Amino acid sequence: MKLTDTHSHLYEPEFDADREEALARAAEAGVGRLLLPAIDSASHERLFELCRRHPDRCIPMMGLHPTSVNDNPRWREELRRVEELLENPPAGIPPFCAVGEIGLDLYWSRAFRDEQIEAFRRQIDLALHYGLPIAVHTREAWPEMLEIIRSYRGRGLRGVFHAFSDTIETYRELRTLGEFAFGIGGVVTFRKSRLAEVVREMDPEDLVLETDCPYLTPVPHRGERNESAYVRHVCEAVARILELDPAQVARMTSETAARIFGPGKPTMEKPATESPANREKTTETNPQRP
C-alpha cells in the first residue's frame, strides 16, 4: 500500500530521540509522504529543518494554530510572520502545501473566541490569495466554524477538515460550501467512537488519512506516542467500516490528498488585512484584547 499521512507533527520534541527511525518506520509501513502543519514560530525551525533533510517526503504547511492565539499578547505578530513566510518561503524547503494548521478551538477557553475568529479569517484570506488549501482544526466550535465557512461560499475555498469529528449533517453541508476533504485519524479505531458511524455514510473519495502524531494514537497502540507509521491502522479501520480493501482505501485517500493539496491557482484577491504597517496602525488606534 502507498499511504499519505496528511497531518503529522513529526518535528515536535516528542520525536527528538528517534525522529529518523520514526520516519524509516513510516516508509516501511508504506507511508510515502507526510504533510506537516505549522503551529507557531516556536516550532518553525524544527519544521523547516525536517523538510530540508527530507524534501521528497516531508512537505510543510504554514499557519498559526488557534490555541497559539489564546492568552498570547503577540498573536498578531505571529500572524504577520505567517504572512511573511508565505510571501518569502525559507530556502531549501519544498513549497508550502497549505495554510495550516488554522481554525477554532474553544475547548480550553471561550475567552479568546473573537481573536481566534479574526486569526482564522485572516489566514483563509491568505490561502485564497496564494491559491492554497487550508488545513482546519475545529474543537468545540462547529457552529462558529460553519458560519465562517458559509461566508466564503463560491470563492474557491478548498482544504481538509483535520480530525473531523462532527455529524453527517455537518459533513453534507460542508461539501456544498467548497472543495473539502475530511481527515480521519486514530479516533476512528476507538471502540466507543461514534466517528465510525459517520464515516460509514461518507463518500470514500472525500476522505484523507492522518495521524496528528504524536497525538490521537490509534488502536492497537493507544496509550503510546503516535507516529506516522500508524496511519496504516487508520487505513485498515476505514477499510473495515466501508467494506473495502485496504489497498483501495490507501489509493483513494492518497489521490484525494494529492488533489486537495496539489498546486492551485491564486485568486489574487487582496487579503482582508493590508500591509503589516497598516495593521500596526489599526491595532494602535483600535486596541483589542489579544
Buried (B, 14 or more C-beta within 10 A) or exposed (E): BEBBBBBBBBBBEBBEEEBEEBBEBBEEBBBBBBBBBBBBBEBBEBBBBBBBEBEEBBBBBBBBBBBBBBBBEEBBBBBBBBBEBBEEBBEEBBEBBBBBBBBBBBEEEEEBBEBBBBBBBBBBBBBBBBBBBBBBBBBEBBEBBBEBBEEBEEEBBBBBBBBBBBEEEBBEBBBEBBEBBBBBBBBBBBEEBEBBEBBEEBBBEBBBBBBBBBBBBBBEBBEEBBBBBBBBBBBBBBBBBBEBEBBBBBBBBBEBBEBBBEEBEEBEEEBEBEEBEEBEEBEEEEEEEB
